Structures are given as C-alpha cells and as structure tokens.
C-alpha cells in the first residue's frame, strides 16, 4: 500500500503505520470513501502491473535471485540460526501468495481476471 500511495516505506516500518491508517489518510486527502479492502486490491493491481511491465522490458524469473551471502552463509542467530535461504522454496511460496505462475513468475490468468487486468 505504501508503494501505491507513494508514501515513505521507512516511515511505515519505523512508525508501524498500518494499512487501515493509510486508508483513512487516503480518504481524508482525496475525499473518497474507499475501504481497506479496496485500497489493498488497488495496491495488488499496481504490483501486478509493475511485474508485467518489468517482464515486457526484459526482466525474467532468471533475474530474481537472492544475494549469494543469503544462500551460502548460515544465519548467525534468530529463528533461522544455522540455516541458509532456500531460494526455490521462497520463490514458490511467494509466487503462490501472489497468484503468479511458478514457472514464469508472472500473474496467472485467474489473478489478472480477478484484478480486472487484461
């Protein structure tokens, strides 16, 4: 939602501004009366359009790689202590959560239809 609204991601993280707050601020600034769900769907639509734009410009799933350090150096502490990132599992789970095809890393036809994107 921060990307959609063009607000500072740093402020969202450090101040822990929640989506419902951004929705209220958006409505106050525009005079609209959007629900949280409507603003989230708009944000999802933008992320999917960005993905399609990047694909059109030559970005592909081959370009989506984690830094070598995350794949080779075990985490020194925390919940992942001693583990390295499994890029394949992470991408599969991310693509699933986004409604994207796992082989292409692009929105599925169902996702595009749900978001009313052609």
N, C-alpha and C positions, 0 to 999 in steps of 0.2 A: 504494500500500500504506500510505503514511503516513496518508492520509485514512481508510482502512478501520480502521486501528488507533488512530486518534486521537492520534498522536504528533506532535511538533513538526516541521513541514516545515523550519524553519530549521536545526534540529539535523541533520536528514537531509542537507541540502545542505552545510552548513558542515563537518560531520564525515564526509561522504561515506559515510553508513551505507547499506549495500547491502541489497537485498531478502532475501537469504539470512540476513543477520544479524537482520533484523526477524522473519523466520520462526522462527529459533531462539529469539529473545526471547519471541515469542508463545507458542510451545510450552512454554517454561520457566514462563511466567506462568500458563498455563491448564491445563497437564498434558496437552494434546493432543499429537498427533504428526503435524501437518499437513506436507505437502510444500510447497516453494516454489511449485510449480505450483498447488496447491490454494488457497493464500493469495492468489496472483495472480488466480485465477479469482474468488474471493470479492470481491476489490477491483474487478475488472472488473464484476461483478454490481452492486455498490454504485454505481459510476459510471453505469451504465445506468439503474438505478432513480432516481438523482438526476435524470438527464436527463428521464426520463418524468414525474417529479414536477413538475419545472420547466415542462414543456410543459403539463401539466394545469392549472398555476397561471397560465398565460398567456404564459410565455416562449416565443418562437419564433425561428426562424432569422433573422428580421429584427432581433432584438436582439443578434445575435452579430457585433459589429463591432469592428475594431481602432481604437485612437485615431488621430485624423487625422494626428498627427505621424508615425506609423509608415508611413502611406500617402503622405505628401507630402514628407517631408524625407529626402533620401538619407543613408544611413548614413555617418558621417564616417570610419570606419576598420573594420578587421577584414575577415572574409571577404565581408561584404556591402557593402563600401565602394562608395559611389556608387549603390547600389540602394535602392529603396523596397519595402516589403512588398506583395506581390500577395495581397490578402485572398481572392479567389476560389480561387486555386491552393492557398493554405494550408488553407482550409476543406475543399476537395475532398480533399486528401491526408489531413487529419485525420479526416474522416468515413470515408474508405476504411479507414484504420488502425483505427478503432473499430468497423467493421462497421455503419455508420449510412448511411441513405439520404441521398444528396447533396442532394436537393431539399427534404426535410423536416428534415434534421439530427437524425433520430431513429433508434434502433436498428431494424435490419431484422428481419423475421420470423425469418430464419435466426439472427441474433445472439441474439434472445430465446429461441429454441428451444435453441440451444447452451448458453445460460446457465441453462436451465430456469426462465425467467421467462414469465409469461402477461401 
